[in-house]
């Protein structure tokens, strides 16, 4: 089964290769996933990898509303989603 490898780039900061690449920042019990990416299945793989970090909540942070940045959100199943004010529907 495919998986996503998280590369630790600093304390509590991880990089997930992809198109686009995702940045994961862990703060306490929360993991902030910046631009989960695509395809949708990537969300499942990201979720599994992020939960292995020992967090209980996932927050998706979207830099903008392009499909290549957000299609994986559905399967990431975040507790919260943040979108910049200028990008909101």
C-alpha positions as CSV (number, residue, x, y, z in Angstrom):
1,X,0.0,0.0,0.0
2,X,1.3,3.5,-0.8
3,X,2.3,5.8,2.0
4,X,3.6,9.3,2.5
5,X,6.9,9.8,4.3
6,X,7.1,12.9,6.4
7,X,10.6,14.4,6.4
8,X,11.4,16.3,9.7
9,X,12.9,19.7,8.7
10,X,12.8,21.3,12.2
11,X,11.4,20.7,15.6
12,X,7.7,19.9,15.1
13,X,7.9,20.8,11.4
14,X,7.5,18.2,8.6
15,X,7.6,18.1,4.8
16,X,5.5,15.8,2.7
17,X,6.6,15.6,-0.9
18,X,3.9,15.9,-3.5
19,X,2.2,18.3,-5.9
20,X,2.1,20.6,-4.2
21,X,4.3,19.7,-1.3
22,X,2.6,19.9,2.1
23,X,4.0,21.4,5.3
24,X,2.9,20.0,8.6
25,X,3.4,21.9,11.8
26,X,2.7,20.2,15.1
27,X,1.7,22.2,18.1
28,X,0.5,20.3,21.2
29,X,-2.3,17.9,20.2
30,X,-2.9,19.6,16.8
31,X,-1.2,19.1,13.4
32,X,-1.6,22.0,11.0
33,X,-1.4,20.7,7.4
34,X,-0.7,23.5,4.9
35,X,-2.1,22.7,1.4
36,X,-3.0,19.0,1.6
37,X,-2.7,18.8,-2.2
38,X,-4.2,16.3,-4.6
39,X,-5.4,13.7,-5.6
40,X,-8.1,12.9,-3.0
41,X,-6.4,9.7,-2.0
42,X,-3.4,11.8,-0.8
43,X,-5.7,13.0,2.0
44,X,-6.0,9.4,3.4
45,X,-2.3,8.9,3.2
46,X,-1.5,12.3,4.8
47,X,-4.0,11.6,7.6
48,X,-2.4,8.2,8.4
49,X,1.1,9.7,8.4
50,X,0.1,12.8,10.5
51,X,-1.8,10.7,13.1
52,X,1.4,8.7,13.6
53,X,2.9,11.9,15.0
54,X,0.7,11.4,18.1
55,X,-1.8,14.2,17.5
56,X,-5.5,14.1,18.1
57,X,-6.6,16.9,15.8
58,X,-5.8,17.9,12.2
59,X,-6.3,21.4,10.9
60,X,-6.1,22.1,7.2
61,X,-4.6,25.5,6.2
62,X,-5.3,26.4,2.5
63,X,-3.2,29.1,1.0
64,X,-5.7,29.5,-1.9
65,X,-8.6,27.6,-3.5
66,X,-7.0,25.8,-6.4
67,X,-7.8,22.1,-6.8
68,X,-4.1,21.1,-6.7
69,X,-4.0,22.5,-3.1
70,X,-7.3,21.3,-1.7
71,X,-8.7,18.2,-3.4
72,X,-7.2,16.0,-0.6
73,X,-9.0,17.9,2.2
74,X,-12.1,15.6,2.0
75,X,-10.1,12.5,2.8
76,X,-7.8,14.2,5.2
77,X,-10.9,14.7,7.4
78,X,-9.6,17.7,9.3
79,X,-11.3,19.0,12.5
80,X,-11.0,22.5,11.1
81,X,-10.3,24.2,7.8
82,X,-8.8,27.7,7.4
83,X,-9.0,29.7,4.2
84,X,-7.6,33.2,3.7
85,X,-10.4,35.8,3.8
86,X,-9.8,36.9,0.2
87,X,-10.3,33.2,-0.9
88,X,-13.5,32.4,1.1
89,X,-16.6,31.4,-0.9
